[in-house]
Amino acid sequence: MTSSARPSVTLKPRSNDIFEAGALIIVGHGSTVNPDSSEPTHSIVAELRTRNIFAEVVACFWKEEPSMREIYHAVASDDLWVVPNFISEGYFTRTVIPRELDLNGEWTERDGKRIRYCAPSGSHPRMTELLLKRAAEVAPSVPPTETSLLIVGHGTSLNDNSAVAAKHQAAAIGALGLYGEVLNAYMEEAPLIAEWDSYTHYHHVVVVPFFISDGLHSYEDIPVLLGISEQSPGAASRNDVFRQNPHRLRGRTLYYASAIGTEPGFSDIILDQARAFSSSAPRA
């Protein structure tokens, strides 16, 4: 699938009637070793079911049950909206999910079902607002103009687009002129988050993980890379990591936030991505 095929996220006021007989399928990554990875997606499903906008709201995962290959059997509706609860338009949204769900592109008709493949939650315009909110909450008394703000993504050699989301948000926030500097950093590609003190220039450093969940990456891997924790994977405590701000290390004062995907309001973002597709996609 090509990036140009993605529908615009410009929203138009509309009735929910189009969704009333349809199913919303939210796709998460999941984890075989950490149930916290899927918790944000399960919470969104529970919240959206109470709103009665869709006839059905379900979740499926890459690394947990129910799997993507099983999910079509779990819904009775013929009109389906698939929204990836992922940060970037990268390897999973462009390769894994289309393959596992047997999609032809953004619009697939098969076995009497009309399947709409929507943009991932992390590409929503409100991401900039939510990242700024999270940064302000974790370091409320620190002057932003005297602070380095780091937006941290995963990064991967599997798909160059995986790094684009963090880079885009760093540029968007930097253009606002609120912080002394705004930089993107990654776990597995340069600029590496492990080397944060070599390229930041302010005494105060705020780090916001641009991830969906507070899973192993955000409360174990990144703290070790930052130098907050020297514990081996599996030994860190999530509550301890996020409650110990500020951290004094490498001659700096560092503030570490929880993952952006845990921010309240992600249910509305998932809905917006479905509505955005319906505003622009062809009808059968």
C-alpha positions as CSV (number, residue, x, y, z in Angstrom):
1,M,0.0,0.0,0.0
2,T,1.2,3.5,-0.7
3,S,1.3,6.4,1.7
4,S,-0.6,8.6,-0.8
5,A,-3.7,6.4,-0.5
6,R,-4.3,7.5,3.1
7,P,-7.5,9.6,3.5
8,S,-7.3,13.1,5.0
9,V,-8.0,13.5,8.7
10,T,-10.0,16.7,8.0
11,L,-13.3,16.1,9.9
12,K,-16.8,17.1,9.0
13,P,-19.8,17.2,11.3
14,R,-21.9,14.1,10.5
15,S,-24.5,11.8,12.0
16,N,-23.4,8.6,13.6
17,D,-26.0,6.7,11.5
18,I,-23.2,5.3,9.2
19,F,-21.7,3.5,12.2
20,E,-24.9,2.1,13.8
21,A,-24.8,-1.2,12.0
22,G,-21.1,-1.4,11.7
23,A,-18.2,-2.8,13.7
24,L,-15.1,-0.9,14.9
25,I,-12.0,-3.1,15.1
26,I,-9.1,-1.6,17.0
27,V,-5.8,-3.2,16.4
28,G,-3.0,-3.2,19.0
29,H,0.4,-4.7,19.2
30,G,0.1,-6.6,22.5
31,S,2.8,-8.6,24.2
32,T,3.4,-12.2,25.1
33,V,5.3,-11.1,28.3
34,N,3.6,-8.0,29.5
35,P,-0.2,-7.5,29.8
36,D,0.2,-3.8,30.3
37,S,1.0,-3.5,26.6
38,S,-2.7,-4.1,25.6
39,E,-4.3,-2.3,28.5
40,P,-4.8,1.1,26.7
41,T,-6.5,-0.7,23.7
42,H,-8.8,-2.7,26.0
43,S,-9.7,0.5,27.9
44,I,-10.7,2.2,24.6
45,V,-12.9,-0.7,23.6
46,A,-14.7,-0.7,26.9
47,E,-15.2,3.1,26.7
48,L,-16.5,3.1,23.2
49,R,-18.9,0.2,23.8
50,T,-20.7,2.4,26.4
51,R,-21.3,5.1,23.8
52,N,-23.4,2.8,21.5
53,I,-22.0,4.5,18.3
54,F,-21.0,1.2,16.6
55,A,-23.0,-2.0,16.8
56,E,-19.8,-3.8,17.7
57,V,-16.5,-2.7,19.1
58,V,-13.7,-5.3,19.4
59,A,-9.9,-5.4,19.7
60,C,-7.3,-7.7,18.1
61,F,-3.6,-7.9,18.5
62,W,-0.3,-9.0,16.8
63,K,1.1,-10.6,19.9
64,E,-2.0,-11.5,22.0
65,E,-5.4,-13.1,21.6
66,P,-7.7,-12.5,19.8
67,S,-5.4,-12.4,16.9
68,M,-6.0,-10.4,13.7
69,R,-6.6,-13.5,11.7
70,E,-9.4,-14.5,14.0
71,I,-11.2,-11.2,14.4
72,Y,-13.5,-11.3,11.3
73,H,-15.2,-14.3,12.9
74,A,-15.8,-12.3,16.0
75,V,-18.1,-9.7,14.4
76,A,-21.4,-10.1,12.7
77,S,-21.5,-6.7,10.9
78,D,-20.7,-6.4,7.2
79,D,-19.4,-2.8,7.5
80,L,-16.1,-2.7,9.3
81,W,-13.7,0.1,10.3
82,V,-10.2,-1.0,11.2
83,V,-8.2,1.6,13.2
84,P,-4.6,0.7,14.2
85,N,-3.8,1.8,17.7
86,F,-0.2,2.5,16.7
87,I,1.9,5.6,16.7
88,S,3.5,5.5,13.3
89,E,2.8,4.7,9.7
90,G,5.5,2.1,9.7
91,Y,6.2,-1.5,9.5
92,F,3.2,-2.7,11.4
93,T,0.6,-0.5,9.8
94,R,1.9,-0.9,6.3
95,T,3.1,-4.5,6.3
96,V,1.9,-6.6,9.2
97,I,-1.7,-5.5,9.7
98,P,-2.6,-5.5,5.9
99,R,-1.0,-9.0,5.6
100,E,-2.7,-10.4,8.7
101,L,-6.1,-8.9,7.9
102,D,-5.8,-9.7,4.2
103,L,-6.4,-6.2,3.1
104,N,-6.1,-4.9,-0.5
105,G,-5.5,-1.3,0.6
106,E,-7.5,1.3,2.4
107,W,-10.7,-0.1,1.0
108,T,-11.4,-3.9,0.8
109,E,-14.5,-5.8,-0.2
110,R,-14.5,-9.5,0.6
111,D,-17.1,-12.1,1.4
112,G,-19.9,-9.6,1.6
113,K,-17.9,-7.3,4.0
114,R,-16.7,-3.8,3.4
115,I,-13.5,-3.2,5.3
116,R,-12.2,0.4,5.7
117,Y,-8.5,0.6,6.8
118,C,-8.1,3.9,8.7
119,A,-5.0,5.8,9.6
120,P,-3.3,4.9,12.9
121,S,-4.1,6.8,16.1
122,G,-0.6,8.3,16.3
123,S,-1.1,10.3,13.1
124,H,-4.0,12.3,14.5
125,P,-3.5,16.1,14.6
126,R,-4.1,16.1,18.4
127,M,-0.9,14.3,19.1
128,T,1.0,17.6,19.3
129,E,-1.5,18.9,21.9
130,L,-1.3,15.7,24.0
131,L,2.5,15.6,23.9
132,L,2.7,19.2,25.1
133,K,0.1,18.4,27.9
134,R,2.1,15.4,29.1
135,A,5.4,17.4,29.1
136,A,3.8,20.2,31.1
137,E,2.3,17.8,33.6
138,V,5.6,16.0,34.3
139,A,7.6,19.1,34.9
140,P,5.1,21.8,36.0
141,S,7.6,24.2,37.7
142,V,10.3,24.1,35.0
143,P,10.5,27.0,32.5
144,P,10.0,25.5,29.0
145,T,12.3,28.0,27.4
146,E,15.1,26.7,29.6
147,T,14.3,23.1,28.8
148,S,15.2,20.4,26.3
149,L,12.2,18.4,25.3
150,L,12.8,14.9,23.8
151,I,10.1,13.0,21.9
152,V,11.1,9.3,22.0
153,G,10.1,6.8,19.4
154,H,11.2,3.2,18.8
155,G,12.9,3.4,15.5
156,T,13.6,0.3,13.4
157,S,15.6,-0.8,10.4
158,L,12.5,-2.6,9.1
159,N,10.8,0.5,7.8
160,D,12.2,4.1,7.5
161,N,8.7,5.5,8.2
162,S,8.7,4.2,11.8
163,A,10.9,7.1,12.8
164,V,8.9,9.8,11.0
165,A,6.1,10.2,13.6
166,A,8.5,11.3,16.4
167,K,10.5,13.5,14.0
168,H,7.3,15.2,12.8
169,Q,6.1,15.9,16.3
170,A,9.4,17.3,17.4
171,A,9.4,19.7,14.4
172,A,5.8,20.7,15.0
173,I,6.4,21.5,18.7
174,G,9.7,23.1,18.0
175,A,8.0,25.5,15.5
176,L,5.8,26.8,18.4
177,G,8.8,28.2,20.1
178,L,7.7,27.1,23.6
179,Y,10.8,25.1,24.5
180,G,14.5,25.9,24.4
181,E,14.9,23.0,22.0
182,V,12.7,20.0,20.9
183,L,14.4,16.9,19.6
184,N,13.4,13.4,18.5
185,A,15.3,10.4,19.7
186,Y,15.0,6.6,19.4
187,M,15.7,3.4,21.1
188,E,17.2,1.6,18.0
189,E,18.4,4.3,15.6
190,A,20.2,7.6,15.8
191,P,19.9,9.9,17.5
192,L,19.9,7.3,20.3
193,I,18.1,8.1,23.5
194,A,20.9,6.5,25.4
195,E,23.1,9.4,24.3
196,W,20.6,12.1,25.3
197,D,23.2,14.2,27.2
198,S,25.5,14.5,24.2
199,Y,23.1,16.4,22.0
200,T,20.8,18.3,24.5
201,H,22.0,21.8,25.6
202,Y,19.8,22.7,28.6
203,H,20.1,21.8,32.2
204,H,16.5,20.7,32.4
205,V,15.5,17.7,30.1
206,V,11.9,16.4,29.7
207,V,11.5,13.0,28.0
208,V,8.1,11.9,26.7
209,P,7.8,8.4,25.2
210,F,5.8,8.5,21.9
211,F,4.3,5.1,22.6
212,I,0.8,3.7,23.0
213,S,1.3,1.9,26.3
214,D,3.4,1.9,29.4
215,G,4.8,-1.5,28.5
216,L,8.4,-2.9,28.7
217,H,9.8,-0.1,26.5
218,S,8.5,2.8,28.5
219,Y,9.1,1.5,32.0
220,E,12.0,-0.8,31.6
221,D,14.0,-0.3,28.4
222,I,14.0,3.5,28.1
223,P,14.8,4.1,31.8
224,V,17.8,1.9,31.5
225,L,18.9,3.7,28.3
226,L,18.5,7.1,30.0
227,G,20.4,6.0,33.0
228,I,17.5,6.4,35.4
229,S,17.7,2.7,36.2
230,E,20.5,0.2,36.1
231,Q,18.2,-2.8,36.6
232,S,18.0,-5.5,34.1
233,P,14.8,-5.9,32.0
234,G,12.0,-7.4,34.1
235,A,13.2,-5.9,37.4
236,A,11.9,-2.4,37.1
237,S,8.8,-1.1,38.8
238,R,6.5,1.0,36.6
239,N,5.2,3.0,39.5
240,D,8.7,3.8,40.8
241,V,10.0,4.9,37.4
242,F,7.2,7.5,36.9
243,R,7.1,8.7,40.5
244,Q,10.7,9.5,41.1
245,N,10.9,12.7,39.0
246,P,13.1,14.6,38.8
247,H,16.1,12.5,38.2
248,R,19.6,14.0,38.8
249,L,22.1,12.4,36.5
250,R,24.9,13.2,34.1
251,G,24.9,16.7,35.5
252,R,21.3,17.4,34.4
253,T,17.8,17.4,35.9
254,L,15.7,14.9,33.9
255,Y,11.9,14.5,34.0
256,Y,10.5,11.3,32.6
257,A,6.8,11.0,31.5
258,S,4.6,8.0,30.9
259,A,3.7,6.9,27.4
260,I,1.4,9.3,25.4
261,G,-1.0,6.5,24.6
262,T,-2.2,6.4,28.2
263,E,-3.5,10.0,27.9
264,P,-7.3,10.3,28.5
265,G,-9.1,11.1,25.2
266,F,-7.6,8.4,23.0
267,S,-11.1,7.0,22.5
268,D,-12.1,10.2,20.7
269,I,-9.0,10.0,18.6
270,I,-9.9,6.4,17.5
271,L,-13.4,7.6,16.6
272,D,-12.0,10.6,14.7
273,Q,-9.8,8.3,12.5
274,A,-12.9,6.3,11.6
275,R,-14.9,9.4,10.8
276,A,-12.1,10.9,8.8
277,F,-12.0,7.8,6.6
278,S,-15.8,7.9,6.1
279,S,-15.6,11.5,5.1
280,S,-13.4,10.8,2.1
281,A,-13.5,7.1,1.2
282,P,-15.6,5.7,-1.7
283,R,-18.8,3.8,-0.9
284,A,-19.7,0.4,-2.2
